[in-house]
Amino acid sequence: MKTHLTRPRKGGAAKRRRQNDQKKRLITLGIDEEKVQKMNPREVLTMLKYPAKIKKD
């Protein structure tokens, strides 16, 4: 077989679902919903890495 096999990319719908789930987790941890909606996905991920360090406003 001469063709290269590549792994399939993650889909856009699955990515959106993961990001929405992560935002919901931050909201349940006590962060303001409006503040979470303004955050970019990378900020959400870094906050979820250490949930014990999240200071409730």
C-alpha positions as CSV (number, residue, x, y, z in Angstrom):
1,M,0.0,0.0,0.0
2,K,1.6,3.2,-1.1
3,T,-0.8,5.7,0.4
4,H,-0.1,7.4,3.7
5,L,-2.5,6.9,6.4
6,T,-3.2,9.9,8.6
7,R,-5.2,10.1,11.8
8,P,-8.6,11.9,11.4
9,R,-8.8,15.4,12.7
10,K,-11.1,16.3,15.6
11,G,-14.4,17.7,14.5
12,G,-15.6,21.2,15.0
13,A,-18.8,20.1,16.8
14,A,-16.9,18.0,19.3
15,K,-14.5,20.9,20.0
16,R,-17.4,23.3,20.6
17,R,-19.0,20.7,22.9
18,R,-15.8,20.3,24.9
19,Q,-15.3,24.1,25.3
20,N,-18.9,24.6,26.4
21,D,-18.5,21.8,29.0
22,Q,-15.3,23.5,30.3
23,K,-17.1,26.8,30.6
24,K,-19.9,25.2,32.5
25,R,-17.3,23.6,34.9
26,L,-15.9,27.1,35.6
27,I,-19.3,28.5,36.3
28,T,-20.0,25.7,38.8
29,L,-16.7,26.5,40.5
30,G,-18.1,29.9,41.3
31,I,-16.8,32.2,38.6
32,D,-19.2,34.8,37.2
33,E,-20.9,33.6,34.0
34,E,-20.3,36.9,32.1
35,K,-16.6,36.8,32.9
36,V,-16.4,33.2,31.7
37,Q,-18.1,34.1,28.4
38,K,-15.5,36.8,27.7
39,M,-12.5,34.4,28.2
40,N,-10.8,32.7,25.3
41,P,-10.6,28.9,25.3
42,R,-6.9,28.9,26.4
43,E,-7.7,30.9,29.5
44,V,-10.5,28.6,30.4
45,L,-8.2,25.6,30.1
46,T,-5.4,27.1,32.2
47,M,-8.0,28.0,35.0
48,L,-9.3,24.4,34.9
49,K,-5.9,22.9,35.4
50,Y,-5.7,24.1,39.0
51,P,-9.3,24.4,40.3
52,A,-8.1,24.7,43.9
53,K,-6.4,28.0,43.0
54,I,-9.5,29.6,41.7
55,K,-10.5,32.5,43.9
56,K,-14.2,33.1,44.1
57,D,-15.1,36.7,43.4
